[in-house]
Amino acid sequence: MAYGTPRTLEEVEPFYVNIRGGRQPAPELIANLRRRYEAVGGHTPLLEITTGQAEDLAAALGGQYRVFTGMKHWHPFIEEAVRQMAEAGIARAVALALAPHYSALSIGGYFAAIDEAQAKLGSAIAFERVKSWHLQPAYLAAVAEHTRQASQGFEPEVLVFTAHSLPRRILEQHDPYVDQLQETCRALAERLGGPRWQFAFQSAGATGDAWLGPDILQTIEALANDGVQRVLAAPVGFIADHLEILYDLDVQARQHARERGIELRRIASLNRDPGLIAALADAVHQGDQGRG
């Protein structure tokens, strides 16, 4: 399961409405989101990447499993995947969200979509749920290798790990999201030999809620004030190229850094990296053993 993405500019508004749970966003918010998609060519390759990841995962798992793809906020929806599974006579399944770190607000939403689909369709597939896979060795190894590759010939002074921000209210609910992100960052720093690193959130939503910080733009400001000139971003909370990567980091954060005398680069997304696929396969096997 992945987040979903509009396939055309015409789909941006209904996609945004879906994200808002059916509530119509203000016209200026829709216009802003549309401009962001226009800036990256009108759409992102998330659906194509996710479809490719599913194909690669099916190959890695072998004939024991079939892999179905469902999106949280756009076509093909999770409900469509559950319907296909029910029609195929699937009785047992592993639910895997393509995001390494668990939050009841984010990953929990994927699981809720499965429950809603099953109730609507009258299906009773037994799902094992993989809550997180943020310390899978193959995932960590792949991110570390991408970081080494991006560092060659650049020699960053600071490595900034990033992930999607969430409303601060999750902290009151003892949500594991922030702790898991820190665990991933520490594990990666150890693999990389202890570089100077920081963590920043990114892509906070345009709501009235207070969101987790510091934001990547605030972090860039602070680094600029310290005289830092070369920063490498490693978006560990994301595994594929989509708007939060292609616009929020590659356009917005990079411009913000450039205006403050910082050259900001980022590591290549994992996308269909064999190491990522191996990590997903390991997560599926663990989930199938009831440890998800």
N, C-alpha and C positions, 0 to 999 in steps of 0.2 A: 504494500500500500504506500502511496505517495500523496503529496499535497494536492497536485493538480495544477493545471495552467490553461489559460485561454489559448485557443488555437489561432484566433484572429482578433483584430482590434474591436470588431463588433461584439465579440464575446466577453470583453473586459467588464462591461457593466453587469451582466447577469452573473458572471463569475464572482464579482465583488459582492453582489447581493447574497449569493450563496454563502460566502465567507461570513457575512453579517447575520447569518441565520434567517434570511428572508427579509431583513430590514433594509430599506432603501438608503444607501449612503448619500450624503450631501453632494450636489452636483460638482462642487469644487474638488471633492475627494475623488470622484470618478474621473474628472478631467486630469487630476494629478497622476492617478494610476495609469491612465491611458498614455500620458506623456512619457512615463517611465518605460512602458512597453514600446512606444514609438522609438525611444532612444536606443533600444537594443534590437531594432529591426522589425517590430510589430508582434513578435512572439518569442518564446524561449523554447529550447529543445528538450524540456523536461520530460514530456510524454514519450518522445522518441528514445531518450536515454533510459527511462524507466522500462519501456518495452524491451529494449536491448538487454537491460539488467535481468529482466525476467527470463529471457531466452538463455542468457549465460548461466543463470542460476539453475534452470531446468537441466541444462547440460551437465553442470557440476554435480547435481543431486542424482542424476541417472534416472533409470526407468521407474524407480520406486515412488517418485512424486510427479504430480502435475503442478504447474505454476500458473496461477491466475493473477491478473493485475486489476486493481481498483484504486480510484482516486478519491480523496476526501472531499474535494470541493468542485470537481468538474469531471467531464466525461473522460474515460469510462468510470462511472461512480462505483464505489464499493458495493452498493446494492446490485449493480449490474454483474459484478464478479460473483457475488453470493448466489445470484440467480443462475448463472452459468454453472456454478459448482453443484447446486441442487439438481439442475437438469441433467448433469453428468453422473448423478448418483453418488457424489462424494459424501462420505459419512464422517470422516475425521480430517482435520486440517490444522495447519499451523498459521497463525496470523502474525505477519511480520511487517512492521512499519519501517520504511527506509529512512530512518533517523535514529542515530545511535543512543540518544539520551532520553530517559523517561521523564515525562511530566503528566500528571493526571489531566492537565489542561490541553496538552498537545496529543501525545500518544493515546491517552485515555479517550480522546475524541474519535480516534480510528476504531478503537474497540467498541465504543458506543454506536458507531455507524454500522458495525457488524450486527450488533444486537438489534438495532432498529430494522435492519434489512431482514433479519431472520423472522422478527415478529410480523413484519409486513407480508413476507412471502410464505410464512407458515413452515419454514424449513427448520430443521433441528440438527444442523451440522455441529459436531463436537469440536470446538476450536481450542487448541492450546495457544496461549498468547505470549509472545516474546516481548517482554516489557522494555528491555534495553540490551544493547550489545556494545557498550561504550569501551569495554576493555578487551574485546576480542583481539587476540594477538595479531591476526592477519590484517585487521583494520588499522591497528596502531603501526604495524610495519609499513603498510602502504602509505599512510599519511607521513610517516617519518621519511620515507624515501622520496616522496614528492617534495617535502621540505628541503631535503638535501639537494635535490635537483634545482629547485628554485633559488637556492643560496649560492650556487656555483657562479662565480664571476660577478656576484652582487655584494656579498659579504654584509648582510643586514646587521645593523647595530642592535635592533630589537625585533624579536619575534612576537607577534600579537595573535593569539588564538581568539577566534570569534565564534559566536553561536547566536541564534535568534533570541531576542529578548522576549520575555513574557511578563504579564502583569505582576507587580510585586506582591499581590495578595497570595500568591502560591507559597510564599515564605511562612505565612501564618498557618498553612495547612501541612507543614513539615514535608513538603514536596521534595523529592530527591534530585530534581533537575540541576540545581546549582552545584551540589556536592558531586554529582556524576561528571559534570563538566570539569570541575577541578581535578578529579581523579584522572580523567583523560589527559588533561594538560600536563599534570605531573609525570604521568607515565611516558608521554611523548618527550618531555624535556629530559627525562632520564635516558631514553633511547638516543637522543640527539647529543648527549654529552654535556647537558647543563647550560644551554645558551641563556642569555638574558631574555626573559619572556614576561609578558603580561597577558591578561585576559580582558576582553571587551565584548559587550553585547552589541548587536546591530539589529536594524530593521524593526524597531519598535512600532507598534500599530498606532494609528491616528484615532485614539479613543480618549475618554476622559480619565482613564485609569493611570496610576503611576506605574511605570515599567522599570524592569531591572536595569541597572547600570553598573559601571560606566558605559556609555555608548562609545562606539568606535570613533566618532567625530570628536568627542571630548578627550578620548585617549590620544588622538593625533595632536590636539591642542597642547596637552600636557607634555608630550614628547618633543614637540617643536620648542616649547619653552625651555626644555632641558638641552636643547641644541642638537637633538638627534636628527640625522639627515637621511637615513636609509632604514626603512621598516618593511618587514615581510609579514603579510597577513596569512594566517592558516585557518580557514573557516571550518573548524572541526565539527561543528554542528550540522554541516551540510555535506552531502555526498555527491551532488550533481549540479551542473550548471542550470541555474534558473534565475529569476529576477533578483533575488537577494544577493546573488553572486555577480551577475552580469551588469546590474545597475547599481545596487547599493554599495558594492565594493569597487567594481571596475570603473564606474563613472563618478558617483557622488563622493565616495571616500577618497578616491585617487585625486579628484580635483581639489577637494578640501586640503589634502596633504600637499599638493603641488603649490597651492597658494600660500602655504606656510613653510616652504622651503624643504619639504620632505619628499623623497621619491618613495612611493608606496607600490610595492609589488605584492602579488599573492601567489600561493602555490596553485598548481593545476588541480581542478576538481578530480575526485576519484572516478566518477562516471562509470565506465566499464572496466576499470582496473582489475586484473585477475586477483589481486590481493583482497579487494573489496568483495568480489564474488565468493572467494574462499571464506571470508568472515561471515557473509550472509548464509552460506551453506552450513557453517558451524553453528550459527544461531538457530537455524531451522532444526538441525539435529538435536540440539539441546532443548528446544521448545517441544519437540516431538517426544522427548523423554520426560516431559512434565516439569521441566525446570525453568520454563520461561516466565 
